[in-house]
Amino acid sequence: MKVANIAEFKNHLSEYLAAVADGEEVEIRKRNAPLARVVPIRSPGRNRTVLGRGAGTVVVHGDLTEPMIPPEDWEMLREDPP
């Protein structure tokens, strides 16, 4: 890891950014106390989700838009009025 004070970092910014682009970290200090750290951005990992993985594994029986129980049974499920 490279270490630089604010003035040095400002004067040699392109050199420090080139080092960061190569994977190195740069710590910026103010009055010899750590102030900030410039780190390279990690490349995004591979998306491990596979779209369509479950295609063809579900079997639908009947019509999904029809009620599950006959309409006359709905009366049985109603709550009694208080």
mmCIF file of the N, C-alpha and C atoms, coordinates in Angstrom:
data_MODEL
# 
_entry.id   MODEL 
# 
loop_
_atom_site.group_PDB 
_atom_site.id 
_atom_site.type_symbol 
_atom_site.label_atom_id 
_atom_site.label_alt_id 
_atom_site.label_comp_id 
_atom_site.label_asym_id 
_atom_site.label_entity_id 
_atom_site.label_seq_id 
_atom_site.pdbx_PDB_ins_code 
_atom_site.Cartn_x 
_atom_site.Cartn_y 
_atom_site.Cartn_z 
_atom_site.occupancy 
_atom_site.B_iso_or_equiv 
_atom_site.pdbx_formal_charge 
_atom_site.auth_seq_id 
_atom_site.auth_comp_id 
_atom_site.auth_asym_id 
_atom_site.auth_atom_id 
_atom_site.pdbx_PDB_model_num 
ATOM 1   N N  . MET A 1 1  ? 0.858   -1.169  0.000   1.00 0.00 ? 1  MET A N  1 
ATOM 2   C CA . MET A 1 1  ? 0.000   0.000   0.000   1.00 0.00 ? 1  MET A CA 1 
ATOM 3   C C  . MET A 1 1  ? 0.905   1.233   0.000   1.00 0.00 ? 1  MET A C  1 
ATOM 4   N N  . LYS A 1 2  ? 0.542   2.171   -0.882  1.00 0.00 ? 2  LYS A N  1 
ATOM 5   C CA . LYS A 1 2  ? 1.278   3.428   -0.926  1.00 0.00 ? 2  LYS A CA 1 
ATOM 6   C C  . LYS A 1 2  ? 0.665   4.399   0.069   1.00 0.00 ? 2  LYS A C  1 
ATOM 7   N N  . VAL A 1 3  ? 1.505   5.281   0.609   1.00 0.00 ? 3  VAL A N  1 
ATOM 8   C CA . VAL A 1 3  ? 1.059   6.288   1.566   1.00 0.00 ? 3  VAL A CA 1 
ATOM 9   C C  . VAL A 1 3  ? 1.508   7.651   1.049   1.00 0.00 ? 3  VAL A C  1 
ATOM 10  N N  . ALA A 1 4  ? 0.589   8.628   1.099   1.00 0.00 ? 4  ALA A N  1 
ATOM 11  C CA . ALA A 1 4  ? 0.927   9.975   0.638   1.00 0.00 ? 4  ALA A CA 1 
ATOM 12  C C  . ALA A 1 4  ? 0.183   11.001  1.474   1.00 0.00 ? 4  ALA A C  1 
ATOM 13  N N  . ASN A 1 5  ? 0.817   12.161  1.664   1.00 0.00 ? 5  ASN A N  1 
ATOM 14  C CA . ASN A 1 5  ? 0.083   13.238  2.321   1.00 0.00 ? 5  ASN A CA 1 
ATOM 15  C C  . ASN A 1 5  ? -0.771  13.943  1.262   1.00 0.00 ? 5  ASN A C  1 
ATOM 16  N N  . ILE A 1 6  ? -1.625  14.837  1.688   1.00 0.00 ? 6  ILE A N  1 
ATOM 17  C CA . ILE A 1 6  ? -2.591  15.458  0.776   1.00 0.00 ? 6  ILE A CA 1 
ATOM 18  C C  . ILE A 1 6  ? -1.896  16.197  -0.362  1.00 0.00 ? 6  ILE A C  1 
ATOM 19  N N  . ALA A 1 7  ? -0.885  16.995  -0.045  1.00 0.00 ? 7  ALA A N  1 
ATOM 20  C CA . ALA A 1 7  ? -0.201  17.782  -1.079  1.00 0.00 ? 7  ALA A CA 1 
ATOM 21  C C  . ALA A 1 7  ? 0.475   16.874  -2.103  1.00 0.00 ? 7  ALA A C  1 
ATOM 22  N N  . GLU A 1 8  ? 1.148   15.836  -1.628  1.00 0.00 ? 8  GLU A N  1 
ATOM 23  C CA . GLU A 1 8  ? 1.821   14.909  -2.536  1.00 0.00 ? 8  GLU A CA 1 
ATOM 24  C C  . GLU A 1 8  ? 0.802   14.178  -3.411  1.00 0.00 ? 8  GLU A C  1 
ATOM 25  N N  . PHE A 1 9  ? -0.294  13.768  -2.807  1.00 0.00 ? 9  PHE A N  1 
ATOM 26  C CA . PHE A 1 9  ? -1.342  13.078  -3.566  1.00 0.00 ? 9  PHE A CA 1 
ATOM 27  C C  . PHE A 1 9  ? -1.909  14.000  -4.644  1.00 0.00 ? 9  PHE A C  1 
ATOM 28  N N  . LYS A 1 10 ? -2.134  15.248  -4.284  1.00 0.00 ? 10 LYS A N  1 
ATOM 29  C CA . LYS A 1 10 ? -2.689  16.227  -5.225  1.00 0.00 ? 10 LYS A CA 1 
ATOM 30  C C  . LYS A 1 10 ? -1.714  16.480  -6.379  1.00 0.00 ? 10 LYS A C  1 
ATOM 31  N N  . ASN A 1 11 ? -0.424  16.614  -6.074  1.00 0.00 ? 11 ASN A N  1 
ATOM 32  C CA . ASN A 1 11 ? 0.576   16.915  -7.104  1.00 0.00 ? 11 ASN A CA 1 
ATOM 33  C C  . ASN A 1 11 ? 0.862   15.732  -8.028  1.00 0.00 ? 11 ASN A C  1 
ATOM 34  N N  . HIS A 1 12 ? 0.648   14.515  -7.547  1.00 0.00 ? 12 HIS A N  1 
ATOM 35  C CA . HIS A 1 12 ? 0.954   13.318  -8.345  1.00 0.00 ? 12 HIS A CA 1 
ATOM 36  C C  . HIS A 1 12 ? -0.289  12.443  -8.517  1.00 0.00 ? 12 HIS A C  1 
ATOM 37  N N  . LEU A 1 13 ? -1.419  13.086  -8.650  1.00 0.00 ? 13 LEU A N  1 
ATOM 38  C CA . LEU A 1 13 ? -2.696  12.369  -8.703  1.00 0.00 ? 13 LEU A CA 1 
ATOM 39  C C  . LEU A 1 13 ? -2.720  11.294  -9.780  1.00 0.00 ? 13 LEU A C  1 
ATOM 40  N N  . SER A 1 14 ? -2.295  11.626  -10.997 1.00 0.00 ? 14 SER A N  1 
ATOM 41  C CA . SER A 1 14 ? -2.374  10.645  -12.082 1.00 0.00 ? 14 SER A CA 1 
ATOM 42  C C  . SER A 1 14 ? -1.505  9.423   -11.800 1.00 0.00 ? 14 SER A C  1 
ATOM 43  N N  . GLU A 1 15 ? -0.356  9.612   -11.161 1.00 0.00 ? 15 GLU A N  1 
ATOM 44  C CA . GLU A 1 15 ? 0.509   8.476   -10.836 1.00 0.00 ? 15 GLU A CA 1 
ATOM 45  C C  . GLU A 1 15 ? -0.141  7.574   -9.785  1.00 0.00 ? 15 GLU A C  1 
ATOM 46  N N  . TYR A 1 16 ? -0.747  8.188   -8.783  1.00 0.00 ? 16 TYR A N  1 
ATOM 47  C CA . TYR A 1 16 ? -1.411  7.390   -7.749  1.00 0.00 ? 16 TYR A CA 1 
ATOM 48  C C  . TYR A 1 16 ? -2.635  6.664   -8.309  1.00 0.00 ? 16 TYR A C  1 
ATOM 49  N N  . LEU A 1 17 ? -3.372  7.334   -9.186  1.00 0.00 ? 17 LEU A N  1 
ATOM 50  C CA . LEU A 1 17 ? -4.536  6.674   -9.787  1.00 0.00 ? 17 LEU A CA 1 
ATOM 51  C C  . LEU A 1 17 ? -4.117  5.527   -10.700 1.00 0.00 ? 17 LEU A C  1 
ATOM 52  N N  . ALA A 1 18 ? -2.968  5.662   -11.355 1.00 0.00 ? 18 ALA A N  1 
ATOM 53  C CA . ALA A 1 18 ? -2.456  4.559   -12.171 1.00 0.00 ? 18 ALA A CA 1 
ATOM 54  C C  . ALA A 1 18 ? -2.113  3.361   -11.283 1.00 0.00 ? 18 ALA A C  1 
ATOM 55  N N  . ALA A 1 19 ? -1.547  3.634   -10.110 1.00 0.00 ? 19 ALA A N  1 
ATOM 56  C CA . ALA A 1 19 ? -1.231  2.553   -9.170  1.00 0.00 ? 19 ALA A CA 1 
ATOM 57  C C  . ALA A 1 19 ? -2.511  1.880   -8.686  1.00 0.00 ? 19 ALA A C  1 
ATOM 58  N N  . VAL A 1 20 ? -3.537  2.676   -8.427  1.00 0.00 ? 20 VAL A N  1 
ATOM 59  C CA . VAL A 1 20 ? -4.825  2.112   -8.002  1.00 0.00 ? 20 VAL A CA 1 
ATOM 60  C C  . VAL A 1 20 ? -5.418  1.266   -9.122  1.00 0.00 ? 20 VAL A C  1 
ATOM 61  N N  . ALA A 1 21 ? -5.299  1.740   -10.354 1.00 0.00 ? 21 ALA A N  1 
ATOM 62  C CA . ALA A 1 21 ? -5.814  0.972   -11.495 1.00 0.00 ? 21 ALA A CA 1 
ATOM 63  C C  . ALA A 1 21 ? -5.095  -0.369  -11.628 1.00 0.00 ? 21 ALA A C  1 
ATOM 64  N N  . ASP A 1 22 ? -3.850  -0.435  -11.165 1.00 0.00 ? 22 ASP A N  1 
ATOM 65  C CA . ASP A 1 22 ? -3.089  -1.689  -11.191 1.00 0.00 ? 22 ASP A CA 1 
ATOM 66  C C  . ASP A 1 22 ? -3.389  -2.580  -9.995  1.00 0.00 ? 22 ASP A C  1 
ATOM 67  N N  . GLY A 1 23 ? -4.317  -2.144  -9.123  1.00 0.00 ? 23 GLY A N  1 
ATOM 68  C CA . GLY A 1 23 ? -4.733  -2.980  -8.001  1.00 0.00 ? 23 GLY A CA 1 
ATOM 69  C C  . GLY A 1 23 ? -4.143  -2.592  -6.658  1.00 0.00 ? 23 GLY A C  1 
ATOM 70  N N  . GLU A 1 24 ? -3.370  -1.524  -6.609  1.00 0.00 ? 24 GLU A N  1 
ATOM 71  C CA . GLU A 1 24 ? -2.735  -1.124  -5.350  1.00 0.00 ? 24 GLU A CA 1 
ATOM 72  C C  . GLU A 1 24 ? -3.625  -0.130  -4.595  1.00 0.00 ? 24 GLU A C  1 
ATOM 73  N N  . GLU A 1 25 ? -3.550  -0.142  -3.280  1.00 0.00 ? 25 GLU A N  1 
ATOM 74  C CA . GLU A 1 25 ? -4.289  0.815   -2.457  1.00 0.00 ? 25 GLU A CA 1 
ATOM 75  C C  . GLU A 1 25 ? -3.384  1.992   -2.120  1.00 0.00 ? 25 GLU A C  1 
ATOM 76  N N  . VAL A 1 26 ? -4.002  3.167   -1.969  1.00 0.00 ? 26 VAL A N  1 
ATOM 77  C CA . VAL A 1 26 ? -3.260  4.370   -1.591  1.00 0.00 ? 26 VAL A CA 1 
ATOM 78  C C  . VAL A 1 26 ? -3.929  4.970   -0.365  1.00 0.00 ? 26 VAL A C  1 
ATOM 79  N N  . GLU A 1 27 ? -3.140  5.175   0.689   1.00 0.00 ? 27 GLU A N  1 
ATOM 80  C CA . GLU A 1 27 ? -3.658  5.809   1.896   1.00 0.00 ? 27 GLU A CA 1 
ATOM 81  C C  . GLU A 1 27 ? -3.239  7.275   1.889   1.00 0.00 ? 27 GLU A C  1 
ATOM 82  N N  . ILE A 1 28 ? -4.214  8.153   2.087   1.00 0.00 ? 28 ILE A N  1 
ATOM 83  C CA . ILE A 1 28 ? -3.947  9.589   2.119   1.00 0.00 ? 28 ILE A CA 1 
ATOM 84  C C  . ILE A 1 28 ? -3.941  10.024  3.574   1.00 0.00 ? 28 ILE A C  1 
ATOM 85  N N  . ARG A 1 29 ? -2.923  10.787  3.932   1.00 0.00 ? 29 ARG A N  1 
ATOM 86  C CA . ARG A 1 29 ? -2.783  11.222  5.323   1.00 0.00 ? 29 ARG A CA 1 
ATOM 87  C C  . ARG A 1 29 ? -2.795  12.742  5.428   1.00 0.00 ? 29 ARG A C  1 
ATOM 88  N N  . LYS A 1 30 ? -3.319  13.219  6.541   1.00 0.00 ? 30 LYS A N  1 
ATOM 89  C CA . LYS A 1 30 ? -3.305  14.644  6.860   1.00 0.00 ? 30 LYS A CA 1 
ATOM 90  C C  . LYS A 1 30 ? -2.569  14.781  8.182   1.00 0.00 ? 30 LYS A C  1 
ATOM 91  N N  . ARG A 1 31 ? -1.462  15.496  8.156   1.00 0.00 ? 31 ARG A N  1 
ATOM 92  C CA . ARG A 1 31 ? -0.604  15.644  9.339   1.00 0.00 ? 31 ARG A CA 1 
ATOM 93  C C  . ARG A 1 31 ? -0.213  14.279  9.911   1.00 0.00 ? 31 ARG A C  1 
ATOM 94  N N  . ASN A 1 32 ? 0.104   13.387  9.008   1.00 0.00 ? 32 ASN A N  1 
ATOM 95  C CA . ASN A 1 32 ? 0.572   12.034  9.318   1.00 0.00 ? 32 ASN A CA 1 
ATOM 96  C C  . ASN A 1 32 ? -0.491  11.130  9.948   1.00 0.00 ? 32 ASN A C  1 
ATOM 97  N N  . ALA A 1 33 ? -1.737  11.570  9.937   1.00 0.00 ? 33 ALA A N  1 
ATOM 98  C CA . ALA A 1 33 ? -2.834  10.728  10.438  1.00 0.00 ? 33 ALA A CA 1 
ATOM 99  C C  . ALA A 1 33 ? -3.655  10.245  9.240   1.00 0.00 ? 33 ALA A C  1 
ATOM 100 N N  . PRO A 1 34 ? -4.016  8.972   9.197   1.00 0.00 ? 34 PRO A N  1 
ATOM 101 C CA . PRO A 1 34 ? -4.803  8.460   8.071   1.00 0.00 ? 34 PRO A CA 1 
ATOM 102 C C  . PRO A 1 34 ? -6.111  9.235   7.907   1.00 0.00 ? 34 PRO A C  1 
ATOM 103 N N  . LEU A 1 35 ? -6.376  9.649   6.676   1.00 0.00 ? 35 LEU A N  1 
ATOM 104 C CA . LEU A 1 35 ? -7.571  10.431  6.376   1.00 0.00 ? 35 LEU A CA 1 
ATOM 105 C C  . LEU A 1 35 ? -8.508  9.671   5.442   1.00 0.00 ? 35 LEU A C  1 
ATOM 106 N N  . ALA A 1 36 ? -7.927  9.054   4.428   1.00 0.00 ? 36 ALA A N  1 
ATOM 107 C CA . ALA A 1 36 ? -8.752  8.348   3.439   1.00 0.00 ? 36 ALA A CA 1 
ATOM 108 C C  . ALA A 1 36 ? -7.914  7.259   2.789   1.00 0.00 ? 36 ALA A C  1 
ATOM 109 N N  . ARG A 1 37 ? -8.616  6.349   2.135   1.00 0.00 ? 37 ARG A N  1 
ATOM 110 C CA . ARG A 1 37 ? -7.945  5.287   1.402   1.00 0.00 ? 37 ARG A CA 1 
ATOM 111 C C  . ARG A 1 37 ? -8.593  5.185   0.029   1.00 0.00 ? 37 ARG A C  1 
ATOM 112 N N  . VAL A 1 38 ? -7.770  5.183   -1.008  1.00 0.00 ? 38 VAL A N  1 
ATOM 113 C CA . VAL A 1 38 ? -8.256  5.016   -2.377  1.00 0.00 ? 38 VAL A CA 1 
ATOM 114 C C  . VAL A 1 38 ? -7.978  3.570   -2.757  1.00 0.00 ? 38 VAL A C  1 
ATOM 115 N N  . VAL A 1 39 ? -9.044  2.854   -3.100  1.00 0.00 ? 39 VAL A N  1 
ATOM 116 C CA . VAL A 1 39 ? -8.908  1.429   -3.416  1.00 0.00 ? 39 VAL A CA 1 
ATOM 117 C C  . VAL A 1 39 ? -9.488  1.159   -4.800  1.00 0.00 ? 39 VAL A C  1 
ATOM 118 N N  . PRO A 1 40 ? -8.972  0.150   -5.480  1.00 0.00 ? 40 PRO A N  1 
ATOM 119 C CA . PRO A 1 40 ? -9.527  -0.182  -6.793  1.00 0.00 ? 40 PRO A CA 1 
ATOM 120 C C  . PRO A 1 40 ? -10.939 -0.746  -6.664  1.00 0.00 ? 40 PRO A C  1 
ATOM 121 N N  . ILE A 1 41 ? -11.734 -0.499  -7.675  1.00 0.00 ? 41 ILE A N  1 
ATOM 122 C CA . ILE A 1 41 ? -13.089 -1.046  -7.702  1.00 0.00 ? 41 ILE A CA 1 
ATOM 123 C C  . ILE A 1 41 ? -12.991 -2.494  -8.142  1.00 0.00 ? 41 ILE A C  1 
ATOM 124 N N  . ARG A 1 42 ? -13.620 -3.347  -7.384  1.00 0.00 ? 42 ARG A N  1 
ATOM 125 C CA . ARG A 1 42 ? -13.620 -4.771  -7.752  1.00 0.00 ? 42 ARG A CA 1 
ATOM 126 C C  . ARG A 1 42 ? -14.525 -4.968  -8.953  1.00 0.00 ? 42 ARG A C  1 
ATOM 127 N N  . SER A 1 43 ? -14.085 -5.795  -9.864  1.00 0.00 ? 43 SER A N  1 
ATOM 128 C CA . SER A 1 43 ? -14.935 -6.076  -11.018 1.00 0.00 ? 43 SER A CA 1 
ATOM 129 C C  . SER A 1 43 ? -16.124 -6.899  -10.545 1.00 0.00 ? 43 SER A C  1 
ATOM 130 N N  . PRO A 1 44 ? -17.288 -6.638  -11.099 1.00 0.00 ? 44 PRO A N  1 
ATOM 131 C CA . PRO A 1 44 ? -18.467 -7.382  -10.649 1.00 0.00 ? 44 PRO A CA 1 
ATOM 132 C C  . PRO A 1 44 ? -18.305 -8.871  -10.927 1.00 0.00 ? 44 PRO A C  1 
ATOM 133 N N  . GLY A 1 45 ? -18.720 -9.661  -9.966  1.00 0.00 ? 45 GLY A N  1 
ATOM 134 C CA . GLY A 1 45 ? -18.637 -11.106 -10.131 1.00 0.00 ? 45 GLY A CA 1 
ATOM 135 C C  . GLY A 1 45 ? -19.640 -11.610 -11.157 1.00 0.00 ? 45 GLY A C  1 
ATOM 136 N N  . ARG A 1 46 ? -19.466 -12.823 -11.544 1.00 0.00 ? 46 ARG A N  1 
ATOM 137 C CA . ARG A 1 46 ? -20.365 -13.415 -12.518 1.00 0.00 ? 46 ARG A CA 1 
ATOM 138 C C  . ARG A 1 46 ? -21.733 -13.622 -11.894 1.00 0.00 ? 46 ARG A C  1 
ATOM 139 N N  . ASN A 1 47 ? -22.758 -13.287 -12.646 1.00 0.00 ? 47 ASN A N  1 
ATOM 140 C CA . ASN A 1 47 ? -24.123 -13.488 -12.174 1.00 0.00 ? 47 ASN A CA 1 
ATOM 141 C C  . ASN A 1 47 ? -24.393 -14.986 -12.152 1.00 0.00 ? 47 ASN A C  1 
ATOM 142 N N  . ARG A 1 48 ? -24.639 -15.508 -10.984 1.00 0.00 ? 48 ARG A N  1 
ATOM 143 C CA . ARG A 1 48 ? -24.823 -16.954 -10.860 1.00 0.00 ? 48 ARG A CA 1 
ATOM 144 C C  . ARG A 1 48 ? -26.271 -17.388 -11.021 1.00 0.00 ? 48 ARG A C  1 
ATOM 145 N N  . THR A 1 49 ? -27.171 -16.429 -11.227 1.00 0.00 ? 49 THR A N  1 
ATOM 146 C CA . THR A 1 49 ? -28.559 -16.812 -11.424 1.00 0.00 ? 49 THR A CA 1 
ATOM 147 C C  . THR A 1 49 ? -28.734 -17.231 -12.876 1.00 0.00 ? 49 THR A C  1 
ATOM 148 N N  . VAL A 1 50 ? -29.387 -18.310 -13.063 1.00 0.00 ? 50 VAL A N  1 
ATOM 149 C CA . VAL A 1 50 ? -29.628 -18.784 -14.413 1.00 0.00 ? 50 VAL A CA 1 
ATOM 150 C C  . VAL A 1 50 ? -31.115 -18.640 -14.692 1.00 0.00 ? 50 VAL A C  1 
ATOM 151 N N  . LEU A 1 51 ? -31.429 -17.707 -15.586 1.00 0.00 ? 51 LEU A N  1 
ATOM 152 C CA . LEU A 1 51 ? -32.831 -17.500 -15.922 1.00 0.00 ? 51 LEU A CA 1 
ATOM 153 C C  . LEU A 1 51 ? -33.357 -18.716 -16.670 1.00 0.00 ? 51 LEU A C  1 
ATOM 154 N N  . GLY A 1 52 ? -34.530 -19.120 -16.339 1.00 0.00 ? 52 GLY A N  1 
ATOM 155 C CA . GLY A 1 52 ? -35.149 -20.243 -17.018 1.00 0.00 ? 52 GLY A CA 1 
ATOM 156 C C  . GLY A 1 52 ? -34.705 -21.596 -16.505 1.00 0.00 ? 52 GLY A C  1 
ATOM 157 N N  . ARG A 1 53 ? -34.022 -21.640 -15.397 1.00 0.00 ? 53 ARG A N  1 
ATOM 158 C CA . ARG A 1 53 ? -33.528 -22.906 -14.861 1.00 0.00 ? 53 ARG A CA 1 
ATOM 159 C C  . ARG A 1 53 ? -34.672 -23.880 -14.586 1.00 0.00 ? 53 ARG A C  1 
ATOM 160 N N  . GLY A 1 54 ? -35.818 -23.370 -14.136 1.00 0.00 ? 54 GLY A N  1 
ATOM 161 C CA . GLY A 1 54 ? -36.937 -24.252 -13.804 1.00 0.00 ? 54 GLY A CA 1 
ATOM 162 C C  . GLY A 1 54 ? -37.940 -24.425 -14.933 1.00 0.00 ? 54 GLY A C  1 
ATOM 163 N N  . ALA A 1 55 ? -37.590 -23.972 -16.132 1.00 0.00 ? 55 ALA A N  1 
ATOM 164 C CA . ALA A 1 55 ? -38.530 -24.073 -17.251 1.00 0.00 ? 55 ALA A CA 1 
ATOM 165 C C  . ALA A 1 55 ? -38.881 -25.531 -17.522 1.00 0.00 ? 55 ALA A C  1 
ATOM 166 N N  . GLY A 1 56 ? -40.168 -25.789 -17.653 1.00 0.00 ? 56 GLY A N  1 
ATOM 167 C CA . GLY A 1 56 ? -40.633 -27.131 -17.969 1.00 0.00 ? 56 GLY A CA 1 
ATOM 168 C C  . GLY A 1 56 ? -40.757 -28.052 -16.772 1.00 0.00 ? 56 GLY A C  1 
ATOM 169 N N  . THR A 1 57 ? -40.543 -27.566 -15.569 1.00 0.00 ? 57 THR A N  1 
ATOM 170 C CA . THR A 1 57 ? -40.610 -28.429 -14.398 1.00 0.00 ? 57 THR A CA 1 
ATOM 171 C C  . THR A 1 57 ? -41.942 -28.338 -13.666 1.00 0.00 ? 57 THR A C  1 
ATOM 172 N N  . VAL A 1 58 ? -42.798 -27.397 -14.044 1.00 0.00 ? 58 VAL A N  1 
ATOM 173 C CA . VAL A 1 58 ? -44.084 -27.219 -13.374 1.00 0.00 ? 58 VAL A CA 1 
ATOM 174 C C  . VAL A 1 58 ? -45.194 -27.683 -14.304 1.00 0.00 ? 58 VAL A C  1 
ATOM 175 N N  . VAL A 1 59 ? -46.113 -28.456 -13.755 1.00 0.00 ? 59 VAL A N  1 
ATOM 176 C CA . VAL A 1 59 ? -47.264 -28.915 -14.522 1.00 0.00 ? 59 VAL A CA 1 
ATOM 177 C C  . VAL A 1 59 ? -48.501 -28.254 -13.940 1.00 0.00 ? 59 VAL A C  1 
ATOM 178 N N  . VAL A 1 60 ? -49.266 -27.565 -14.777 1.00 0.00 ? 60 VAL A N  1 
ATOM 179 C CA . VAL A 1 60 ? -50.471 -26.877 -14.334 1.00 0.00 ? 60 VAL A CA 1 
ATOM 180 C C  . VAL A 1 60 ? -51.672 -27.727 -14.726 1.00 0.00 ? 60 VAL A C  1 
ATOM 181 N N  . HIS A 1 61 ? -52.512 -28.045 -13.743 1.00 0.00 ? 61 HIS A N  1 
ATOM 182 C CA . HIS A 1 61 ? -53.728 -28.807 -13.987 1.00 0.00 ? 61 HIS A CA 1 
ATOM 183 C C  . HIS A 1 61 ? -54.912 -27.872 -13.828 1.00 0.00 ? 61 HIS A C  1 
ATOM 184 N N  . GLY A 1 62 ? -55.734 -27.783 -14.809 1.00 0.00 ? 62 GLY A N  1 
ATOM 185 C CA . GLY A 1 62 ? -56.913 -26.931 -14.715 1.00 0.00 ? 62 GLY A CA 1 
ATOM 186 C C  . GLY A 1 62 ? -56.606 -25.503 -15.129 1.00 0.00 ? 62 GLY A C  1 
ATOM 187 N N  . ASP A 1 63 ? -57.566 -24.628 -14.824 1.00 0.00 ? 63 ASP A N  1 
ATOM 188 C CA . ASP A 1 63 ? -57.459 -23.230 -15.201 1.00 0.00 ? 63 ASP A CA 1 
ATOM 189 C C  . ASP A 1 63 ? -57.068 -22.412 -13.970 1.00 0.00 ? 63 ASP A C  1 
ATOM 190 N N  . LEU A 1 64 ? -55.990 -21.678 -14.062 1.00 0.00 ? 64 LEU A N  1 
ATOM 191 C CA . LEU A 1 64 ? -55.518 -20.897 -12.924 1.00 0.00 ? 64 LEU A CA 1 
ATOM 192 C C  . LEU A 1 64 ? -56.403 -19.690 -12.626 1.00 0.00 ? 64 LEU A C  1 
ATOM 193 N N  . THR A 1 65 ? -57.265 -19.312 -13.564 1.00 0.00 ? 65 THR A N  1 
ATOM 194 C CA . THR A 1 65 ? -58.120 -18.143 -13.340 1.00 0.00 ? 65 THR A CA 1 
ATOM 195 C C  . THR A 1 65 ? -59.464 -18.513 -12.733 1.00 0.00 ? 65 THR A C  1 
ATOM 196 N N  . GLU A 1 66 ? -59.773 -19.778 -12.658 1.00 0.00 ? 66 GLU A N  1 
ATOM 197 C CA . GLU A 1 66 ? -61.039 -20.234 -12.073 1.00 0.00 ? 66 GLU A CA 1 
ATOM 198 C C  . GLU A 1 66 ? -60.899 -20.344 -10.558 1.00 0.00 ? 66 GLU A C  1 
ATOM 199 N N  . PRO A 1 67 ? -61.997 -20.170 -9.806  1.00 0.00 ? 67 PRO A N  1 
ATOM 200 C CA . PRO A 1 67 ? -61.932 -20.340 -8.345  1.00 0.00 ? 67 PRO A CA 1 
ATOM 201 C C  . PRO A 1 67 ? -61.542 -21.774 -7.977  1.00 0.00 ? 67 PRO A C  1 
ATOM 202 N N  . MET A 1 68 ? -60.887 -21.922 -6.840  1.00 0.00 ? 68 MET A N  1 
ATOM 203 C CA . MET A 1 68 ? -60.448 -23.240 -6.394  1.00 0.00 ? 68 MET A CA 1 
ATOM 204 C C  . MET A 1 68 ? -61.605 -24.088 -5.873  1.00 0.00 ? 68 MET A C  1 
ATOM 205 N N  . ILE A 1 69 ? -62.633 -23.434 -5.337  1.00 0.00 ? 69 ILE A N  1 
ATOM 206 C CA . ILE A 1 69 ? -63.781 -24.183 -4.824  1.00 0.00 ? 69 ILE A CA 1 
ATOM 207 C C  . ILE A 1 69 ? -65.028 -23.722 -5.571  1.00 0.00 ? 69 ILE A C  1 
ATOM 208 N N  . PRO A 1 70 ? -66.051 -24.563 -5.632  1.00 0.00 ? 70 PRO A N  1 
ATOM 209 C CA . PRO A 1 70 ? -67.281 -24.189 -6.329  1.00 0.00 ? 70 PRO A CA 1 
ATOM 210 C C  . PRO A 1 70 ? -67.922 -22.957 -5.682  1.00 0.00 ? 70 PRO A C  1 
ATOM 211 N N  . PRO A 1 71 ? -68.604 -22.118 -6.468  1.00 0.00 ? 71 PRO A N  1 
ATOM 212 C CA . PRO A 1 71 ? -69.210 -20.891 -5.942  1.00 0.00 ? 71 PRO A CA 1 
ATOM 213 C C  . PRO A 1 71 ? -70.180 -21.138 -4.790  1.00 0.00 ? 71 PRO A C  1 
ATOM 214 N N  . GLU A 1 72 ? -70.912 -22.264 -4.788  1.00 0.00 ? 72 GLU A N  1 
ATOM 215 C CA . GLU A 1 72 ? -71.867 -22.513 -3.702  1.00 0.00 ? 72 GLU A CA 1 
ATOM 216 C C  . GLU A 1 72 ? -71.171 -22.756 -2.364  1.00 0.00 ? 72 GLU A C  1 
ATOM 217 N N  . ASP A 1 73 ? -69.923 -23.169 -2.375  1.00 0.00 ? 73 ASP A N  1 
ATOM 218 C CA . ASP A 1 73 ? -69.189 -23.393 -1.130  1.00 0.00 ? 73 ASP A CA 1 
ATOM 219 C C  . ASP A 1 73 ? -68.688 -22.093 -0.504  1.00 0.00 ? 73 ASP A C  1 
ATOM 220 N N  . TRP A 1 74 ? -68.723 -21.004 -1.238  1.00 0.00 ? 74 TRP A N  1 
ATOM 221 C CA . TRP A 1 74 ? -68.294 -19.721 -0.685  1.00 0.00 ? 74 TRP A CA 1 
ATOM 222 C C  . TRP A 1 74 ? -69.195 -19.304 0.474   1.00 0.00 ? 74 TRP A C  1 
ATOM 223 N N  . GLU A 1 75 ? -70.472 -19.616 0.390   1.00 0.00 ? 75 GLU A N  1 
ATOM 224 C CA . GLU A 1 75 ? -71.413 -19.267 1.460   1.00 0.00 ? 75 GLU A CA 1 
ATOM 225 C C  . GLU A 1 75 ? -71.006 -19.937 2.769   1.00 0.00 ? 75 GLU A C  1 
ATOM 226 N N  . MET A 1 76 ? -70.490 -21.138 2.681   1.00 0.00 ? 76 MET A N  1 
ATOM 227 C CA . MET A 1 76 ? -70.072 -21.872 3.862   1.00 0.00 ? 76 MET A CA 1 
ATOM 228 C C  . MET A 1 76 ? -68.895 -21.167 4.556   1.00 0.00 ? 76 MET A C  1 
ATOM 229 N N  . LEU A 1 77 ? -68.074 -20.482 3.793   1.00 0.00 ? 77 LEU A N  1 
ATOM 230 C CA . LEU A 1 77 ? -66.884 -19.849 4.342   1.00 0.00 ? 77 LEU A CA 1 
ATOM 231 C C  . LEU A 1 77 ? -67.142 -18.452 4.903   1.00 0.00 ? 77 LEU A C  1 
ATOM 232 N N  . ARG A 1 78 ? -68.312 -17.902 4.659   1.00 0.00 ? 78 ARG A N  1 
ATOM 233 C CA . ARG A 1 78 ? -68.619 -16.559 5.158   1.00 0.00 ? 78 ARG A CA 1 
ATOM 234 C C  . ARG A 1 78 ? -68.720 -16.572 6.671   1.00 0.00 ? 78 ARG A C  1 
ATOM 235 N N  . GLU A 1 79 ? -68.292 -15.494 7.271   1.00 0.00 ? 79 GLU A N  1 
ATOM 236 C CA . GLU A 1 79 ? -68.416 -15.367 8.725   1.00 0.00 ? 79 GLU A CA 1 
ATOM 237 C C  . GLU A 1 79 ? -69.840 -14.957 9.058   1.00 0.00 ? 79 GLU A C  1 
ATOM 238 N N  . ASP A 1 80 ? -70.331 -15.451 10.188  1.00 0.00 ? 80 ASP A N  1 
ATOM 239 C CA . ASP A 1 80 ? -71.674 -15.068 10.628  1.00 0.00 ? 80 ASP A CA 1 
ATOM 240 C C  . ASP A 1 80 ? -71.645 -13.619 11.096  1.00 0.00 ? 80 ASP A C  1 
ATOM 241 N N  . PRO A 1 81 ? -72.696 -12.851 10.803  1.00 0.00 ? 81 PRO A N  1 
ATOM 242 C CA . PRO A 1 81 ? -72.730 -11.468 11.283  1.00 0.00 ? 81 PRO A CA 1 
ATOM 243 C C  . PRO A 1 81 ? -72.829 -11.435 12.808  1.00 0.00 ? 81 PRO A C  1 
ATOM 244 N N  . PRO A 1 82 ? -72.265 -10.418 13.452  1.00 0.00 ? 82 PRO A N  1 
ATOM 245 C CA . PRO A 1 82 ? -72.282 -10.352 14.929  1.00 0.00 ? 82 PRO A CA 1 
ATOM 246 C C  . PRO A 1 82 ? -73.653 -10.134 15.515  1.00 0.00 ? 82 PRO A C  1 
# 
